[in-house]
Structures are given as C-alpha cells and as structure tokens.
Amino acid sequence: MKITRHPNNPIVVPGDYEWRKVTVFNPAVIIDNDKFYMIERTAGSLTPCKNFLGLLESEDGVNFTHVKDDPILTPDELGFPYGSVQDPRVVKIDGTFYMNYALRPCAMSYYPTNRGVPERSIPKYPDGWGEQEGHWLTRSSIVKSTNLIDWEFVADTTPLEINDRDNILFPEKINGKFVLLRRPEEYVGEEYGTEKAAMWITYSEDLINWEEPKLLAKGENPAWEGRKIGGSTPPIKTDKGWLVLYHGVDEEIVYRVGALLLDLENPEKVIARTKNFIMEPETYYEKFGYQIPNVIFPTGNVVKDGLLYIYYGVTDTAIALATVPLDELVDYILNEPQ
C-alpha cells in the first residue's frame, strides 16, 4: 500500500508559545467551509507534562498558522489545574462540533530514555492532588462548540474507575444514535473475550447515557499488534463502508497503523481488515523524538478531492502528514494481497 509522506514533514513542530514550547502531537483535524482546522495537543514542559489543546488553520492542509495565541482548551478549564488534556478527535454533526478528548486529572513527569516507554515519576501536587489512585486514571469525555474556539462540556463517555482512551465519535448518527469507539484498558480477560486491550463500540441517543460497549476488534497479528490496539481517526464514510484507521503496538512498543472497514448500517460488523500494517516508522522524525521513539499515531483524517489526508503524531514530538487516494486504500483493504 503506497501512502505518501509529505516532503515538508513534520509539518507542525513545537515552539512559538510557552504552552507548546516542548512538544506538539496527536492532532484532531476537520475541514469546514473549505478550510482545514487542526486542534493540536501540546506541552510546555515534560516535568510535569501538562497538556493543552491549541487551534490552527490552513488553506492547503499543509501550512498551518495559529488562530489564537492561547490554548482553546486547558485542564484548568475542565476543573483539573494539575491535569492533562490529550488526544483530541473532532467531528461535526448537525452543525455542531463535537470533540472527544482524554483527560488525566494529574499530569505525570516524563524523562526520555530512547528505549521505548519513557521513565515516569509522579510529581508532588498541593492540596492532596494526586494522592488517590483515581487521580492517575485516564478518563474520556466530549465537549461541543459552534466555532472550534469556545467549548462546552457535554459528558464523560467512560466509567471514571477505569483507564479508557481512544474514544472517537462517528461523524453522523446511525439508525438515530450516536456511535462511539472506545479502548477500555481494564476490559481484558475471558469474560471480555480479549486478552489484550482492544477496540469496543457503543451507542447513545443523547451523548450522555451510553449503552454497554461491544467488542469490535482485538489484536490478531502478534508481529505488530500483539500488545494492544486502539482506534486512531474518526471514521470516514465511503460507499464500501466506514473506513477506520487504528493503531497497533507490538511488544517492543513500536506503533504502526492498520485499517478496518465497518458496515454502514451496522458498524459493529467488520467487513474487512488489513492483516498487515499500512504504515510503520520509517523516517527519522518517526523514529526519534523527545519521548517515545518509533511512533506513528494518526488522530485526524479528512478527504478532499478524493485524497485522504492522514495527520499523525510522531514520537510524541511533532505532527506529520501523509496522503493516499481514498479509493485505493479502500480497495486495498478489501483485496489485500496475501
């Protein structure tokens, strides 16, 4: 599968403002009124690594500039002054922007090792912050906006007593319901039907009350997704099914990308799935960075003129872009060479 990396990669890098001077990665991207908008995950420090969300815009999907000098969403605004807001994904449904994000009530400190997962430590926070185990669990939630700048909290989408991220809304209701992908890390074992963290799917009529999730896909190829898998980008509607990019992690903590096609009317049905990864770390910016080496982590994708733009975080350090004709990718998933 030929996926083309942009020659200007990485297209968005740290700098400019204190709140993004150390790292930017894992963006949400959407096209609205023919303009590309990117919501970036940033940090001004690794110790602690407190993350914010900033907003950029672009006419061509490559050259981005900031809409505001300040973040559009901070953990402080969400009620967690020592927390970290992470990994946005954005869709527009019936004229309203909805953004999924992950939030850790307390931000950890990270020390790069270039050996895979960085060393971590728990900072000392005042007023009892961080003293309860739950303060370090990752929850996932939804906010909404009419302008991509001012955001209103809607609901938590996961139980607060478990780690759950990679929550991603479908860009439209299906059979009258909102549809959400999840990746609950504790849903592992015989009773859950999977031995590793996997992708789940759930439904809601109001974005607040969610049905019990159903197992959608688990790691099937140990060579590149043996440790865990999770949803990456918001689903793209095609005439062959919902296209969903997902990430697979192997035992060496290398992040690669696979793809699913889900039934248009019954998205818990997997029509086709790549057996082999379609992207893996190849370039220097995908192999070396501040935090975790060997990471390709897509969190945004849009389609323009038949071309799929894939925006992905690299090594938790910067943002890169790759493109592929949408029809070619869908055909590949359906007819992958053995």
matplotlib code that plots the C-alpha trace (Angstrom):
import matplotlib.pyplot as plt

x = [0.0, 1.6, 1.0, 2.9, 4.6, 4.6, 8.0, 7.6, 7.2, 7.0, 4.5, 3.8, 6.6, 7.0, 7.7, 6.2, 4.3, 5.2, 2.3, 3.7, 7.4, 8.4, 6.1, 3.1, 1.4, -1.7, -4.0, -7.7, -8.3, -11.5, -12.4, -15.1, -16.0, -13.1, -10.6, -8.5, -8.6, -6.2, -6.5, -3.1, -2.1, 0.8, 3.1, 5.3, 7.2, 7.9, 8.2, 5.3, 3.9, 0.8, -1.0, -3.2, -5.1, -4.4, -6.2, -4.5, -5.9, -4.7, -5.9, -4.0, -3.8, 0.0, 0.9, -0.8, -0.9, -2.4, -5.9, -5.3, -2.1, -3.7, -5.0, -8.6, -9.0, -6.9, -7.2, -7.8, -11.0, -12.1, -11.6, -8.2, -5.4, -2.8, -4.2, -3.5, -5.9, -4.9, -5.5, -8.5, -10.7, -13.3, -16.4, -19.3, -22.8, -25.9, -23.9, -22.2, -18.6, -18.0, -14.6, -13.5, -10.5, -8.7, -8.0, -5.7, -6.6, -2.9, -0.1, 3.0, 6.6, 8.4, 12.1, 13.1, 15.1, 15.0, 14.4, 10.7, 8.4, 10.0, 10.7, 7.9, 7.5, 4.6, 5.0, 4.1, 0.9, -0.6, -3.9, -4.0, -4.0, -2.5, -2.9, -5.8, -5.2, -8.1, -6.2, -3.9, -6.6, -7.3, -11.0, -12.5, -15.1, -16.9, -17.1, -19.1, -18.7, -20.1, -16.8, -14.0, -12.8, -15.4, -16.1, -18.8, -18.6, -21.1, -20.4, -17.8, -18.1, -16.3, -16.5, -14.2, -12.8, -11.0, -8.4, -10.2, -9.0, -9.1, -12.8, -13.9, -17.3, -18.6, -19.3, -23.1, -25.8, -26.5, -30.1, -30.8, -28.0, -24.6, -21.8, -18.6, -15.4, -13.6, -10.5, -11.0, -7.7, -9.3, -11.7, -9.3, -9.8, -12.1, -15.2, -14.4, -13.3, -9.9, -6.5, -5.2, -6.7, -8.9, -11.4, -15.0, -18.2, -21.1, -24.3, -26.2, -29.3, -28.1, -24.3, -24.7, -26.1, -24.2, -25.1, -22.9, -20.0, -19.5, -16.1, -15.4, -11.8, -8.8, -5.2, -4.9, -1.4, 1.1, 4.0, 2.8, -0.3, 0.5, 0.5, -2.7, -4.8, -7.0, -8.9, -7.0, -9.0, -12.7, -14.5, -14.7, -17.9, -17.3, -19.6, -17.9, -18.2, -16.9, -13.1, -11.4, -7.6, -6.4, -3.0, -1.3, 1.5, 4.0, 6.0, 8.8, 6.4, 6.5, 3.3, 2.1, -1.2, -3.9, -7.3, -10.8, -14.0, -17.2, -20.7, -22.5, -25.8, -24.3, -20.9, -20.2, -19.8, -16.3, -16.4, -12.7, -9.4, -5.8, -3.7, -0.5, 0.2, -0.2, 2.3, 5.2, 8.0, 10.5, 11.8, 14.0, 11.1, 9.0, 11.9, 13.5, 12.0, 11.6, 9.5, 8.7, 10.7, 9.2, 5.7, 3.2, -0.1, -2.9, -5.7, -7.0, -8.1, -10.1, -10.9, -10.5, -10.8, -10.7, -7.5, -7.3, -5.2, -3.8, -2.5, -0.4, 1.8, 5.4, 7.3, 5.1, 7.2, 5.7, 2.9, 3.2, 1.0, 0.6, -1.8, -3.4, -6.2, -9.2, -10.5, -7.1, -6.9, -10.5, -9.7, -6.5, -8.4, -10.9, -8.4, -5.2, -2.5, -1.8]
y = [0.0, 3.2, 6.0, 9.2, 11.2, 15.0, 16.4, 19.2, 16.7, 17.3, 20.0, 21.3, 21.5, 22.9, 26.5, 30.0, 29.9, 28.8, 26.3, 24.5, 25.0, 21.4, 19.2, 19.1, 15.9, 13.8, 16.4, 16.5, 17.8, 18.8, 20.7, 23.4, 25.9, 24.6, 25.5, 22.9, 23.3, 21.5, 21.0, 20.2, 18.5, 20.5, 20.7, 23.4, 21.1, 17.4, 17.7, 17.7, 17.0, 19.1, 19.1, 21.8, 22.0, 24.7, 25.7, 26.2, 26.8, 26.2, 26.8, 23.8, 21.3, 21.6, 25.1, 25.9, 29.1, 29.6, 31.0, 32.1, 32.8, 30.9, 27.3, 26.7, 24.1, 23.6, 21.1, 24.1, 24.9, 21.3, 21.6, 19.9, 22.5, 19.8, 17.7, 17.0, 17.1, 14.8, 13.3, 15.2, 13.9, 16.2, 15.7, 17.9, 16.6, 18.7, 22.0, 21.4, 20.4, 17.6, 16.8, 13.7, 14.0, 12.0, 13.6, 12.6, 14.5, 14.7, 15.1, 12.9, 13.8, 12.2, 11.5, 10.4, 7.2, 6.5, 2.8, 2.7, 3.9, 6.9, 6.8, 8.4, 9.9, 11.3, 15.0, 16.3, 18.4, 20.6, 20.2, 16.4, 16.3, 13.0, 11.1, 9.0, 6.2, 7.5, 10.8, 8.9, 7.1, 8.4, 9.2, 10.2, 12.9, 15.1, 18.8, 20.8, 24.1, 26.1, 27.8, 25.5, 28.1, 28.1, 24.7, 23.4, 20.2, 17.5, 14.3, 11.7, 8.8, 6.2, 5.0, 7.0, 4.0, 2.6, 3.8, 4.4, 6.4, 6.5, 7.4, 8.5, 9.6, 8.7, 11.8, 11.1, 9.3, 5.7, 4.4, 7.5, 7.0, 8.5, 5.9, 5.8, 3.8, 3.1, 1.4, 0.4, -1.0, -3.0, -4.9, -7.8, -11.5, -14.4, -12.5, -9.8, -12.0, -10.5, -11.0, -7.5, -4.0, -3.8, -1.7, -1.5, 0.2, 1.7, 3.8, 6.7, 8.7, 11.8, 11.6, 11.3, 7.8, 5.1, 1.5, -1.3, -1.5, -4.4, -5.8, -4.6, -5.8, -7.2, -7.7, -10.6, -10.2, -10.6, -9.4, -5.8, -5.5, -8.1, -5.6, -3.7, -1.9, 1.2, 3.4, 6.2, 8.5, 9.4, 7.1, 8.2, 7.2, 5.5, 3.6, 0.4, 1.0, 3.1, 3.4, 3.4, 3.7, 2.1, 1.7, -1.5, -1.7, -4.6, -5.9, -3.5, -0.5, 0.2, 1.9, 1.0, 1.7, -0.7, -0.2, -1.5, -1.3, -1.4, -1.9, 1.4, 0.4, -1.9, -0.6, -3.3, -5.6, -5.7, -6.1, -6.2, -5.6, -5.3, -8.3, -6.3, -2.7, 0.1, 2.4, 1.9, 4.2, 4.7, 8.3, 9.9, 12.0, 8.8, 7.0, 9.6, 12.3, 13.7, 10.9, 7.6, 6.5, 4.6, 6.0, 6.8, 7.8, 9.1, 11.0, 13.1, 12.4, 14.3, 13.8, 16.5, 15.9, 12.1, 12.3, 11.1, 13.4, 11.5, 13.6, 11.8, 12.4, 11.3, 10.2, 12.4, 15.3, 16.8, 16.4, 14.9, 14.4, 11.5, 11.2, 8.3, 8.2, 7.2, 4.7, 3.0, 2.5, 1.1, -1.3, -2.4, -3.2, -5.3, -7.0, -7.1, -9.3, -12.4]
z = [0.0, -1.2, 1.3, 0.6, 3.3, 2.7, 1.9, 4.4, 7.3, 10.1, 9.2, 12.7, 15.4, 18.9, 19.7, 19.4, 22.8, 26.3, 26.4, 23.3, 23.5, 24.3, 22.2, 19.8, 18.6, 18.1, 16.4, 15.5, 12.0, 10.2, 7.0, 7.5, 4.8, 2.6, 5.3, 7.3, 11.1, 13.4, 17.1, 18.4, 21.7, 23.2, 26.3, 27.6, 29.9, 30.3, 34.1, 34.6, 31.2, 31.4, 28.0, 26.4, 23.1, 20.6, 17.3, 13.9, 10.4, 6.8, 3.3, 1.8, 4.7, 4.9, 6.1, 9.4, 11.4, 14.9, 15.2, 18.8, 20.8, 23.7, 24.1, 23.2, 26.0, 29.1, 32.0, 34.3, 32.4, 32.9, 36.6, 36.9, 37.3, 37.6, 34.9, 31.3, 28.3, 25.5, 22.0, 20.6, 17.8, 16.2, 14.1, 13.0, 13.4, 12.6, 12.7, 16.0, 16.5, 19.0, 20.3, 22.1, 24.4, 27.1, 30.4, 33.3, 36.4, 37.3, 34.9, 35.2, 34.7, 31.7, 31.2, 27.7, 27.5, 23.8, 24.8, 24.3, 27.1, 28.9, 32.6, 34.6, 38.0, 40.0, 40.9, 44.3, 44.0, 46.7, 48.4, 48.2, 44.4, 43.2, 46.5, 45.3, 42.7, 40.6, 40.0, 37.6, 35.6, 32.1, 31.5, 28.2, 27.6, 25.0, 24.6, 22.0, 20.1, 17.3, 16.4, 17.4, 20.0, 22.8, 24.2, 26.5, 28.5, 27.4, 29.3, 30.3, 28.0, 30.2, 33.8, 35.9, 37.7, 34.7, 32.1, 28.8, 25.9, 22.1, 22.3, 18.9, 17.6, 14.2, 12.1, 11.9, 13.7, 12.6, 13.0, 15.1, 17.5, 18.2, 17.8, 19.7, 19.6, 22.9, 24.2, 27.9, 29.2, 32.0, 29.7, 29.4, 30.2, 29.4, 30.4, 27.9, 25.0, 24.6, 26.3, 25.4, 25.3, 22.2, 20.3, 21.5, 20.1, 21.9, 21.2, 22.7, 21.9, 23.8, 24.1, 27.9, 28.5, 26.7, 26.1, 27.3, 24.8, 22.5, 21.5, 17.9, 17.1, 19.0, 18.1, 15.7, 14.3, 17.1, 15.0, 15.0, 17.3, 20.0, 22.9, 22.2, 19.5, 19.6, 17.3, 15.7, 13.4, 13.1, 10.7, 7.0, 5.2, 1.8, -0.5, 0.7, 4.4, 7.3, 7.0, 10.4, 10.9, 14.0, 15.8, 16.7, 19.3, 19.5, 22.4, 21.6, 21.9, 18.2, 16.9, 13.5, 11.6, 10.3, 8.8, 9.1, 7.0, 9.0, 7.8, 7.0, 8.8, 11.4, 12.3, 14.9, 11.8, 10.4, 6.6, 6.1, 7.9, 6.9, 8.1, 7.7, 8.8, 6.2, 7.9, 10.2, 11.5, 8.6, 8.6, 11.3, 12.6, 13.2, 14.9, 17.2, 19.4, 22.9, 24.4, 22.8, 19.7, 16.8, 17.0, 14.2, 15.8, 13.5, 15.2, 12.3, 8.7, 6.1, 2.5, -0.2, -3.9, -3.4, -1.4, 2.2, 4.4, 7.4, 10.2, 12.8, 15.8, 15.6, 18.7, 20.8, 19.4, 16.2, 13.7, 10.2, 7.2, 4.7, 1.8, -0.2, -2.7, -0.7, -3.3, -3.5, 0.3, 0.4, -2.5, -0.7, 2.5, 0.5, -1.6, 0.4, -1.2, 0.9]

ax = plt.figure().add_subplot(projection="3d")
ax.plot(x, y, z, "-o")
ax.set_aspect("equal")
plt.show()
